[in-house]
Amino acid sequence: MAKKQKAWIHVGMPGAGDVVEPALAHHHAALVELGVASLAHSPAESFRAAVEMTRSHKDWGLKRGDVEGQWSRLVRRARKTRSDIVFSQPLLAAATADQVALLVDALAGYQVHVVLTTGLDDETPAVAQWQAACRKPERLHVIETDGLDPAQVWKAFGKLVGFGTASLGLGSVPTASATLQTLPEALREVERLARRNASLEVRLEELDRKRRKLKRKLNSAA
């Protein structure tokens, strides 16, 4: 019997674990070569998928149509690689049991693992919500980030999933400033701004799509 491919979902509380999402997107091409396909190729893609699954589009000033179907599209694209798949987004920490179940439904055929990185907030509610998604207790993994810098968290995450991080450095990966990581309120503000920037990027992409569509119409009418 063929071994099931794995789907790794990273649910990060605000803190050093925030590095995982942008690092996965930044290194997605290299990761495929290592047998791991990142669902998102940019922070905007992961943000849009998490907003869709948590039904929080209104909170970010977006329309339902801006995010509709994003999660399924990312999963379908990643399936084509026939690799293990991985996804990270801090917004998933707030997902309800029903939202978690809906997200996991799209991963039919995969053995689902959840990796939760601890941070500034209490992770107990997130653990409870995601435990059921794993089906077996040993598929829920917790990385304690207290005392770890982002590079150490990234290395620990890679070890769990099954890829080395020696050639996947963080030097060119945009992340929250490490100098703020001992200031809880500052970290929350940085995380909020990062999500807001992703929201703006989604809107800019939609405006650009409409601009190109209008340009085609004008060219065809000329």
N, C-alpha and C positions, 0 to 999 in steps of 0.2 A: 504494500500500500504506500502510495506516494506521501512524503512528509508534507504536512500542511505548511503553507507560508504563514508568516507571522505579521500581524499588524500592531505596531507600537504606538500608543497614544500617550503623549506627554502632557500632563496636567500640572502646570507650575503655579505655585503661590508666588506673590510678588517677592523678589529677592534675587539671589545669584543665579537661580534656575532660569531667569529671563533670557539668558544667553542662548538657550537651546533653539528656540524658534528661529531667530535670524541666522544662526549658524547652519541649521539644516537647509534653509533656503539658499544661503550663500554657497554652500558646498554640494548642492543637489546633483550636479553632473558627476562630481568625483564620487559621491556616495553610490550612484548607480553602478559605477565600475566596481565598487566594493560589495555589491549585492544588496543594497538598501535603497529604495526609492522614496525620496521625500515627496509627499503629496503636494506640498506647496513649493512653488519656485520663487516666491517673493513673499514678504510680510503682508502685502496687500491681499494676496490669495488666501493665506491662512486666516487673516482677519475676517475676510468676507465669509469664509466657510464657518468660522466660529460664531459670527453674528447671525448667520442663517440658522444654525443649529440651536442657538440659545434664544432665538426669537427676539433679539435685542436691537433690531435695525432702527426702531424709532428713537431709542436712547442715543443713537449716533447720528441722527438727522438723515437717515437713509430710508429709501422706499423698499418695500418687500421685493420688488422686481430687481433691485440692485444686487441682491444676494441670492435670489431664488435659484435652486439647483446647483449651487457652487460646490457643495460637499460631494454630491454624486459625480459631478464632472471631474473633480480632483481624483476621486477613487478610481473612476474608469480609466483615466489617463495613466495612473500609477500601475493598474493591473496589467497594462500592456508590457511592462518591463519584466513581468514574471518574477519579481524580486519580493523580498520582505518589504513592507511599507512602513513609513513612520510619519507622524504628524505631531506638531506642538503648537499650543495656543493658550495663553494664560486665561482667556475668557471662559475656557471650558471648566474652570474651577467652580463657576457659578451655575453650571448646568443642572437641571432638575433630573429626577429619575426617568421621566418620560423622554426628555431630550437626549439623555445618555442612551436609552434604548433605541431611539430613532437613529442616532448616529451609528450605533453598532450594527443595526440592521443592514446598513449599506456595506458592511464588511463581511458579509456572508461568505464562508469558504476559508476565511482566515482564522488563525488562532490569535485571539486578541489579548494583548498584554497592555497594562497601564502602568506608567511610571509617574509617580508624583514626587516633585521636589518640594521640600518644606521651605518656608520663608517667613515673612513677617506676620502673616495671618494664621489663624488656627486651621489646620488642614483636616480636622476630624470630619466636618460635613462633606468635604470633597471625597475623602476616603470612603465614607458610607455610600455616596452616590455611585462611585465608580467600581466598587467591589463586585457588584452584581454583573457588571459588563465583562469581567474576567472569567466568570464561570468557575474557576478554580482559584483558591486563595494564593497559591504560589505564583500566579500570573499578575498579581498586584505588587509592584515594587516601589519602595520609598527611598529616596536619596536624601539623607539629612545634610542640608547645605551649611549648617552652622559651622563657622570656621573655615569654610572652603571658598576659594576665589572662583570666578567664572570658568577659568581654564580647568580647574579641578572638577567642577561640576560637569562640564562638557566631556571630560575624559571618563568620568564615572558613568555618564549616560551612554557614551559610545561603547564602553565595556559591556554594559547590560544588553544593548541592542546587538552587539557583535561586530563593531568596526573600531579600528584604531583611530586616534585623533592626532597622531604625531605629524601627519602631513596635512591635516585639516585645521590649520591655526586660526586663531581668533583676531589676529592683527588687523585684518581688513574687514572684519565683520562689525557692522554698526550695532552697538549695544548701549545700554544705560551706563553711565559713568560709574566706574568702580569706587570712586572716591565718595560716593553718596551712600554706599551700602550699609553704613552704620546709622543712618538717619531715616527711620521708618517713614516719617511724613514726607520727606523729600523723595524717597523711593516711590511712594504711592503717586506723587505728583509726576514723576518721570514716567511711570507706567501709564498714567492717564494721558499724558501728552503723546506718548508713543502710539496709543490706540487712536487718539484723535488724528494724528498724522496719517495713520493707515486709512481712516475714514475719509479724509480729504483726498487721498490718493485714489480711492475707489471712485469718488465723485469726478475727479479729473479724468479718469479713464472713460467714464460714461460720457462726459462732455466731448472728449476727443472722438469717441465712436460716433456720436451724433454729428460732429463736424465733418467727419469723413463721409458719412451717409449723405449729408446735404451737398457736399462737394460733388459726389458721384451723380446726384440728381441734376445739379446745375450743368455738369459736363454733358450729360445725356440729352439735356434740353437745348444745348447750344447748337 
